[in-house]
Amino acid sequence: MSKNLETASKKYAQLNIPQNPSHRLPLCLPRTSLTLPTTHSTLRSQLVVIKTRLYKDEVAFLEAIRSNIHISGSERIGGMLIDKGDEIAPARYSWAALEPVFGQDLFTLSTRRKVRTFPASLVAHIFIEVLEAIRWLHGLNPKGIFHGDIGNPANIMLEMFPRAGGLRVLGLPNVVMVDFGAGGWCEDMDGAVCYDATEFRGLMACLANDTGDRFLHGIVESYACSPDPSPDEIWLRWQEEATKRRGDGPFVVPEGLLVELGKLVVSDEAMEAAVEEAITID
């Protein structure tokens, strides 16, 4: 156990749950929850993941996102900040407790061929949701946030069985963006907005190659005609077609995808066993 995780363990108890979500970060409960009589659903709502490898300003980005959670669009950002450890260096903290995302990342699903094909409606849905998340981040007051690593499909997650709030588009998984370790303040970096747009192109190219989707190939090719477009320019150019391709439903998620996403739901049995083990260890 790392020193930072050991520090966090004074406040949070790590659970042994095989289907651990959120990039395999340790899944934990507040130690106070282990001593109080409660239900599985209540315990599930208190689950967090502990991240100990934090970069400069990463917690500040998460705090800014959390303070704007009331603004429509925040639902596309995963791993909301719940708690944080001590500041061990300027703008760097020993650990952060984040809301878990009970889903799977695009790298695992597509690049590793867990799911061989995505229907056109789902591809369009991913395009819309990720681009909207980028635009929401860039518009945050006072300085805007750029993600910096959207091109990595591991930072985009699909969640079919969210803990709260339900599905935003009935029948399609929620798409959420995670991990702001490579992020920055838009105001502090020239070209930050276009940098995220370029990263977005990389993500779409990855998905296009993995799925063979013609719509995504068209988007990727359009960059050659308009170098360094902003996310707003991409939205204006492609939003209408993407919305048509997503359609109005009813949507049917491929069985293989449902199986992969369903693996990450924490059952009452798994929760009960993990809590009993944590109490015994304590």
Residue pairs with C-beta under 8 A, 6 or more apart in sequence:
1 9
2 52
4 52
4 85
4 94
4 95
5 26
5 50
5 52
5 95
7 85
7 86
7 94
7 95
8 28
8 50
8 52
8 85
8 94
8 95
8 97
10 31
11 30
11 31
11 83
12 28
12 29
12 30
12 31
12 48
12 50
12 97
13 28
13 29
13 30
13 31
13 34
13 278
13 281
13 282
14 26
14 27
14 28
14 50
14 278
15 27
15 28
15 29
15 47
15 274
15 275
15 277
15 278
16 273
16 274
16 277
16 278
17 27
17 266
17 270
17 271
17 274
18 270
19 263
19 264
19 265
19 266
19 270
20 26
20 27
20 264
21 27
21 49
21 100
21 101
21 102
21 103
21 264
22 49
22 78
22 79
22 98
22 100
22 101
22 157
22 178
23 49
23 105
23 154
23 178
23 179
25 49
25 50
25 51
25 98
25 100
26 49
26 50
27 47
27 48
27 49
27 100
27 266
28 47
28 48
28 49
28 50
28 97
29 43
29 46
29 47
29 48
29 275
29 278
30 46
30 48
31 282
33 43
33 46
34 275
34 278
34 279
34 282
40 268
40 271
40 272
43 271
43 275
44 163
44 266
44 271
45 163
45 164
47 100
47 163
47 266
48 82
48 83
48 97
48 98
48 99
48 100
49 79
49 97
49 98
49 99
49 100
50 95
50 96
50 97
50 98
51 79
51 95
51 96
51 98
52 94
52 95
53 181
54 92
54 93
54 94
54 95
54 96
54 181
55 92
55 181
55 182
56 89
56 90
56 91
56 92
57 91
57 183
57 184
57 185
58 92
58 96
58 180
58 181
58 183
59 81
59 84
59 91
59 92
59 93
59 96
60 91
61 145
61 180
61 183
62 79
62 80
62 81
62 96
62 98
62 180
63 81
64 140
64 145
65 74
65 77
65 80
65 81
65 137
65 140
65 145
65 180
66 80
66 81
68 74
68 140
68 141
69 80
71 136
73 132
73 133
73 135
73 136
74 136
75 165
75 168
75 174
75 176
76 129
76 130
76 132
76 133
76 136
76 174
76 175
76 176
76 177
77 133
77 136
77 137
77 176
77 177
77 178
78 99
78 101
78 157
78 159
78 176
78 177
78 178
79 98
79 99
79 100
79 101
79 176
79 178
79 179
80 98
80 99
81 96
81 97
81 98
82 97
82 98
82 99
83 96
83 97
84 93
84 95
84 96
84 97
85 93
85 94
85 95
85 96
86 93
86 94
87 93
87 94
88 94
99 163
100 163
101 157
101 159
101 176
101 178
102 159
102 161
102 162
102 163
102 264
102 265
102 266
103 157
103 158
103 159
103 160
103 161
103 173
103 174
103 176
103 261
103 264
104 114
104 157
104 158
104 260
104 261
104 263
104 264
105 153
105 154
105 155
105 156
105 157
105 158
105 178
106 126
106 153
106 154
106 156
106 157
106 158
106 203
106 206
106 207
107 152
107 153
107 154
108 114
108 154
108 260
109 115
109 158
109 257
109 260
110 118
110 153
110 206
110 207
110 210
110 211
111 153
111 206
111 210
114 256
114 260
115 254
115 256
115 257
115 260
116 256
117 211
117 254
118 126
118 207
118 211
118 213
118 254
118 257
119 252
119 253
119 254
120 213
120 215
120 245
121 172
121 245
121 246
121 247
121 251
122 172
122 173
122 251
122 253
122 257
123 207
123 211
123 213
123 215
123 216
123 245
124 215
124 242
124 243
124 245
124 246
125 169
125 172
125 175
125 246
126 156
126 158
126 175
126 207
127 204
127 215
127 216
127 219
127 238
127 242
128 239
128 242
128 243
128 246
129 168
129 174
129 175
130 150
130 156
130 175
130 177
130 200
130 203
131 200
131 231
131 234
131 235
131 239
133 175
133 176
133 177
134 147
134 150
134 177
134 196
134 197
134 200
134 231
135 231
135 232
135 235
137 144
137 145
137 146
137 147
137 177
137 196
138 144
138 145
138 146
138 186
138 193
138 196
138 231
142 187
143 185
143 186
143 187
143 188
144 185
144 186
144 187
144 192
144 193
145 180
145 183
145 184
145 185
145 186
146 183
146 184
146 185
146 186
146 189
146 192
146 193
146 195
146 196
147 155
147 177
147 180
147 182
147 183
147 196
147 199
148 180
148 182
148 183
148 184
148 195
148 196
148 199
149 155
149 179
149 181
149 182
149 183
149 199
150 156
150 177
150 196
150 199
150 200
150 202
150 203
151 198
151 199
151 200
151 201
151 202
151 203
151 206
152 203
153 203
153 206
153 207
154 179
155 177
155 178
155 179
156 175
156 176
156 177
156 178
156 203
157 175
157 176
157 177
157 178
158 173
158 174
158 175
158 257
158 261
159 173
159 174
159 175
159 176
159 261
160 167
160 173
160 174
160 253
160 257
160 258
160 261
160 262
161 261
161 262
161 264
161 265
162 174
167 173
167 174
168 174
169 246
169 249
169 251
170 249
170 250
170 251
171 249
171 250
171 251
171 252
171 253
172 246
172 251
172 253
173 253
173 257
173 261
184 192
185 192
186 192
186 193
189 195
191 228
193 230
193 231
194 228
194 229
194 230
196 231
197 228
197 229
197 230
197 231
197 233
197 234
198 228
200 231
200 234
201 219
201 220
201 223
204 216
204 219
204 220
205 216
205 220
207 213
207 216
208 216
208 217
208 219
208 220
215 241
215 242
215 245
219 234
219 238
222 237
223 229
226 233
229 237
